[in-house]
Amino acid sequence: MDISFQWPVKILLVHPQAPFLIRNKIIIAADCAALVSEEVSGQFRGGGPVIIGCPLLEDPHRMMSKIALIVKETAAKDIEVYTMEVPCCHAIHMMVARAIKEAGKEMNSKHYIVRVYSRKIEPYRPGAIDESMIRAEREAHGHH
């Protein structure tokens, strides 16, 4: 079976023991980040497994449980997380960090945000919600 290419799969739909998760690196991305960033969407063509989700539109408890199962079952040593800069996306970063901690695994996790307007990718800083993030959230949800 050729696992060199994989479409993004929703977090809630992926089987924690799926063959494409038998890689050195997994990418977990917010739905929006996967769509608006060329760099993130390029990962789909680059071969690494990409799983996507949205903590605002999907059940966050189910999402956390599934991420925990994936982290527990994967042989990957590296996880990269990409979300939009909007505050609702920050839950994905927290879920991944918690899953790694609870699994007691040695994993290298790198966390990034995609800026809404510039689409630039920046390192994620836990707890660092700035004014542009709040503005982007308000505009995205029609609260100008």
MOKAWO-V21391 format. One record per helix or strand of 3 or more residues. SS is the DSSP state (hx for helix, st for strand). FROM is the first residue (numbers start at 1). TO is the last residue. If there is no record, write none. Layout:
SS & FROM & TO
SS & FROM & TO
//
This chain:
hx & 19 & 21
st & 25 & 30
hx & 31 & 36
hx & 38 & 46
st & 49 & 53
hx & 60 & 73
st & 78 & 84
hx & 87 & 103
st & 108 & 114
st & 121 & 123
hx & 131 & 140
//
